[in-house]
Amino acid sequence: LGEATHGSSEFYRMRARISRELIARKGFSFVAIEGDWPDAARIDHYVRHFQCPASEWEAFARFPVWMWRNKEVQEFVNWLRAHNAHATPERRVAFHGLDLYSLHASIRAILDYLDDVDPAVARVARERYGCLTPWQADPATYGQAALTDVYGTCEDDVTNMLIDLLQKRNDYTPRDGERFMDAVQNARLVTKAERYYRIMYYGSRASWNLRDSHMFETLLNLFDYHGPESKAIIWAHNSHVGDAAATEMSLRGEFNIGQLCRKDFADKAYSIGFGTNSGTVAAASNWDEPMEIKTVRPAMEKSYEKLCHETGVGSFMLGLRDSLPADLGKALSLPRLERAIGVIYRPETELASHYFQAILPGQFDEYIWFDETSAVASLETLELEGLPDTYPFGV
């Protein structure tokens, strides 16, 4: 389930509505979002009625806070908790994060776990992860340092820690398999995040591809954990869930989780994109700046959004997998502009900042249109310092 912005209420509410139906009627197993694993784990503990320490109530408290910490997500999370209250523990629907930006939080979670189950290994982990300690507040600077001859990388340390943890599976799993899975996923995340920040300065293609491949690998690991019959609902931006092969991203050598899912699962994967013409959106003007309620400019000429707006229909759902009427199929199959608004919205440079070429029927299996949308209702929180989610892509 995609979204054309990271801050439009209608997109979140429709994703929640579809997710409720898939869970209640089709028995879907878990929701996986474009968000940090440790933050999503806090929500998972809540919706599956695990014990939640007081420290776990401040989830998604870093920029961009509004992306997940909003009223729309809160309502869905509360529904999911109520739904799970009537299910046995093994049948409760889980809530997971797919992204890799939580370097510091993931290290902390691993150490907390090892302190409980194996203090000797915890001491080894502290020594190995200590290599990354100077960069915890701003991991992006690690990549700059790793480019120099003066500072070596932490790759071997974090990789060896993951290997050691996996080798302890038979020792740790009987005590608490859920916590072991969480620790392993955090260790996997640290290895990918270390590499991500190290290669970020070589160009956006490599870091984008590493990020989306990590999302896909996390999804596969979740399928393994939840069992062969498990089914997933993904919430992420259109630019992640739509097939990148049908967009100009492929010309840059970029791929995404949508393309990887389509390649691996074929017609068992179903991708829904979203679009809007105008309204308001929650977004910032620059990194780490406050959220603003911005006016969305009307869609540009030669864009899919303009084509949808000209239908005069306020909202609709359009299936793209099956054959379309000839005229409609021809119109949609021509390459057109498509808009993508992330956590940053710069309407003054909208064409350069937010539009790209795409072929909609190749990108999605279905498209949901809202001609006018409104900004999400952000929940107040004490914002924590740290590298922003989605950095540096904004989607």
ZILINQUI-V193382 format. One record per run of one state. SS is the DSSP state (a for helix, b for strand, c for the rest). FROM is the first residue (numbers start at 0). TO is the last residue. If there is no record, write none. Layout:
ss=SS from=FROM to=TO
ss=SS from=FROM to=TO
//
This chain:
ss=c from=0 to=6
ss=b from=7 to=7
ss=a from=8 to=25
ss=c from=26 to=28
ss=b from=29 to=35
ss=a from=36 to=46
ss=c from=47 to=52
ss=a from=53 to=56
ss=c from=57 to=60
ss=b from=61 to=61
ss=c from=62 to=63
ss=a from=64 to=66
ss=c from=67 to=68
ss=b from=69 to=69
ss=a from=70 to=83
ss=c from=84 to=87
ss=a from=88 to=90
ss=c from=91 to=92
ss=b from=93 to=98
ss=c from=99 to=101
ss=a from=102 to=116
ss=c from=117 to=117
ss=a from=118 to=134
ss=c from=135 to=138
ss=a from=139 to=145
ss=c from=146 to=153
ss=a from=154 to=166
ss=c from=167 to=167
ss=a from=168 to=171
ss=c from=172 to=175
ss=a from=176 to=201
ss=c from=202 to=202
ss=a from=203 to=225
ss=c from=226 to=230
ss=b from=231 to=234
ss=c from=235 to=236
ss=a from=237 to=240
ss=c from=241 to=242
ss=a from=243 to=245
ss=b from=246 to=246
ss=a from=247 to=251
ss=c from=252 to=255
ss=a from=256 to=267
ss=c from=268 to=270
ss=b from=271 to=283
ss=c from=284 to=290
ss=b from=291 to=295
ss=c from=296 to=301
ss=b from=302 to=302
ss=a from=303 to=308
ss=c from=309 to=313
ss=b from=314 to=318
ss=c from=319 to=324
ss=a from=325 to=332
ss=c from=333 to=334
ss=b from=335 to=338
ss=c from=339 to=342
ss=b from=343 to=343
ss=c from=344 to=345
ss=a from=346 to=353
ss=b from=354 to=357
ss=c from=358 to=358
ss=a from=359 to=362
ss=c from=363 to=364
ss=b from=365 to=372
ss=c from=373 to=373
ss=b from=374 to=374
ss=c from=375 to=376
ss=b from=377 to=377
ss=c from=378 to=382
ss=b from=383 to=383
ss=c from=384 to=394
//
